[in-house]
Amino acid sequence: MKDAFGLPQSLLVLGGTSEIALATARRLIARRTRTVWLAGRPSSGLDEAAEKLRGLGAEVRTVAFDALDPAAHEDTLGKVFAEGDVDMVLLAFGTLGDQAHDERDPQAAVRVAQTNYTGAVSAGLVCASALQAQGHGSLVVLSSVAGERARRANFIYGSSKAGLDAFAQGLGDALYGTGVHVMVVRPGFVRTRMTAGLPEAPLATTPEAVAAAVELGLRRRAETVWVPGTLRMVMSALRHLPRGVFRRLPV
Ligand SMILES: NC(=O)c1ccc[n+]([C@@H]2O[C@H](COP(=O)([O-])OP(=O)(O)OC[C@H]3O[C@@H](n4cnc5c(N)ncnc54)[C@H](OP(=O)(O)O)[C@@H]3O)[C@@H](O)[C@H]2O)c1
């Protein structure tokens, strides 16, 4: 169960090698989290991530999970919930793709959409139903500012995050009053392997800063979290710019 401050004892990470997710797991283990499930595509990276969290004192198990295989989600994730209550699910998987390449390769673009959006629809609904059955818990969804307004430079990723964000908001409304809390996290540019080699955007931040914002959001039972918080105002302005102006911005 979560403590009086909303922090989880047990955590399920979907996208178990995500740098943002692992920073969040480390932070939560330092607070109260004792049991962690890392769900992800089997790899040495997933095993190493689990081992590192064990070194911090948590009981950690891995489970094979592929966002691109939604038909398996109910079975895979159902087995995790069957082992005991999960206080928090962190939906962290995602892929940036390669916009220039993917514009010429529609199947690659579809994989971005299927990973970030339809994979999340499937896993999100499976987890929401399990959380509802246990009567409590938080589903924390790593969306992105990229979903606020699609940019020329990454509209394939951005549109998939827009879909994910809208889905998570609607799911949060559907679950309102059930004891299950959905929190949408919208980071800007975070320095992880996902963004390695890309030119850094203004207000760039770190996985640790996202983790701190997630903790604060859980304590406040927030529905939306921007990281850094100033992006809320920035994106509010950008969202309302006329298309012709937005198109010419170097973003
Ligand atoms: N970094 C940023 O600037 C930023 C900003 C805003 C939002 N976000 C979002 O935050 C989340 C975490 O990103 P991150 O920065 O921590 O990047 P990351 O370290 O590259 O993590 C991405 C995760 O997604 C997993 N993944 C990719 N395709 C998958 C699939 N088909 N099935 C299961 N897992 C899959 C990866 O697993 P493998 O190890 O198997 O590849 C990895 O665990 C993503 O949703 C991302 O879109 C990131």
The ligand as an SDF file (V2000), in Angstrom:
LIG
                    3D

 48 52  0  0  0  0  0  0  0  0999 V2000
   14.6130   11.7370  -22.9160 N   0  0  0  0  0  0  0  0  0  0  0  0
   13.7620   12.7160  -23.1850 C   0  0  0  0  0  0  0  0  0  0  0  0
   14.1420   13.8450  -23.5830 O   0  0  0  0  0  0  0  0  0  0  0  0
   12.2850   12.5070  -22.9480 C   0  0  0  0  0  0  0  0  0  0  0  0
   11.4680   13.6390  -22.9070 C   0  0  0  0  0  0  0  0  0  0  0  0
   10.1000   13.4900  -22.7120 C   0  0  0  0  0  0  0  0  0  0  0  0
    9.5610   12.2140  -22.5790 C   0  0  0  0  0  0  0  0  0  0  0  0
   10.3850   11.1280  -22.6490 N   0  0  0  0  0  0  0  0  0  0  0  0
    9.7680    9.8200  -22.5340 C   0  0  0  0  0  0  0  0  0  0  0  0
   10.2030    9.1950  -21.3500 O   0  0  0  0  0  0  0  0  0  0  0  0
   10.1900    7.7680  -21.5350 C   0  0  0  0  0  0  0  0  0  0  0  0
   11.5360    7.2090  -21.1070 C   0  0  0  0  0  0  0  0  0  0  0  0
   12.5590    7.7710  -21.9430 O   0  0  0  0  0  0  0  0  0  0  0  0
   14.0930    7.7900  -21.5280 P   0  0  0  0  0  0  0  0  0  0  0  0
   14.5870    9.1580  -21.8010 O   0  0  0  0  0  0  0  0  0  0  0  0
   14.2750    7.1870  -20.1880 O   0  0  0  0  0  0  0  0  0  0  0  0
   14.6960    6.8860  -22.6850 O   0  0  0  0  0  0  0  0  0  0  0  0
   15.4080    5.4650  -22.7000 P   0  0  0  0  0  0  0  0  0  0  0  0
   16.3860    5.3590  -21.5990 O   0  0  0  0  0  0  0  0  0  0  0  0
   15.8640    5.3030  -24.1040 O   0  0  0  0  0  0  0  0  0  0  0  0
   14.2030    4.4610  -22.3850 O   0  0  0  0  0  0  0  0  0  0  0  0
   13.3030    4.0440  -23.3620 C   0  0  0  0  0  0  0  0  0  0  0  0
   12.7070    2.7360  -22.8710 C   0  0  0  0  0  0  0  0  0  0  0  0
   11.7000    2.2850  -23.7850 O   0  0  0  0  0  0  0  0  0  0  0  0
   11.8970    0.8930  -23.9500 C   0  0  0  0  0  0  0  0  0  0  0  0
   11.2870    0.4090  -25.1740 N   0  0  0  0  0  0  0  0  0  0  0  0
   11.4340    0.8750  -26.4330 C   0  0  0  0  0  0  0  0  0  0  0  0
   10.7110    0.1180  -27.2790 N   0  0  0  0  0  0  0  0  0  0  0  0
   10.1080   -0.8390  -26.5200 C   0  0  0  0  0  0  0  0  0  0  0  0
    9.2360   -1.9190  -26.8030 C   0  0  0  0  0  0  0  0  0  0  0  0
    8.8340   -2.2040  -28.0520 N   0  0  0  0  0  0  0  0  0  0  0  0
    8.7960   -2.7020  -25.7830 N   0  0  0  0  0  0  0  0  0  0  0  0
    9.2030   -2.4550  -24.5180 C   0  0  0  0  0  0  0  0  0  0  0  0
   10.0310   -1.4590  -24.1810 N   0  0  0  0  0  0  0  0  0  0  0  0
   10.4750   -0.6620  -25.1820 C   0  0  0  0  0  0  0  0  0  0  0  0
   13.4040    0.7350  -23.9520 C   0  0  0  0  0  0  0  0  0  0  0  0
   13.7270   -0.6350  -23.7660 O   0  0  0  0  0  0  0  0  0  0  0  0
   14.9890   -1.3780  -24.4790 P   0  0  0  0  0  0  0  0  0  0  0  0
   16.0900   -1.3590  -23.4580 O   0  0  0  0  0  0  0  0  0  0  0  0
   14.4730   -2.7320  -24.7620 O   0  0  0  0  0  0  0  0  0  0  0  0
   15.3320   -0.5990  -25.7270 O   0  0  0  0  0  0  0  0  0  0  0  0
   13.7280    1.6100  -22.7510 C   0  0  0  0  0  0  0  0  0  0  0  0
   13.4630    0.8980  -21.5610 O   0  0  0  0  0  0  0  0  0  0  0  0
    9.8540    7.5350  -23.0050 C   0  0  0  0  0  0  0  0  0  0  0  0
    8.4790    7.2540  -23.1180 O   0  0  0  0  0  0  0  0  0  0  0  0
   10.1510    8.8650  -23.6600 C   0  0  0  0  0  0  0  0  0  0  0  0
    9.3770    9.0730  -24.8180 O   0  0  0  0  0  0  0  0  0  0  0  0
   11.7350   11.2430  -22.8080 C   0  0  0  0  0  0  0  0  0  0  0  0
  1  2  1  0
  2  3  2  0
  2  4  1  0
  4  5  1  0
  4 48  2  0
  5  6  2  0
  6  7  1  0
  7  8  2  0
  8  9  1  0
  8 48  1  0
  9 10  1  0
  9 46  1  0
 10 11  1  0
 11 12  1  0
 11 44  1  0
 12 13  1  0
 13 14  1  0
 14 15  2  0
 14 16  1  0
 14 17  1  0
 17 18  1  0
 18 19  2  0
 18 20  1  0
 18 21  1  0
 21 22  1  0
 22 23  1  0
 23 24  1  0
 23 42  1  0
 24 25  1  0
 25 26  1  0
 25 36  1  0
 26 27  1  0
 26 35  1  0
 27 28  2  0
 28 29  1  0
 29 30  1  0
 29 35  2  0
 30 31  1  0
 30 32  2  0
 32 33  1  0
 33 34  2  0
 34 35  1  0
 36 37  1  0
 36 42  1  0
 37 38  1  0
 38 39  2  0
 38 40  1  0
 38 41  1  0
 42 43  1  0
 44 45  1  0
 44 46  1  0
 46 47  1  0
M  CHG  2   8   1  16  -1
M  END
$$$$
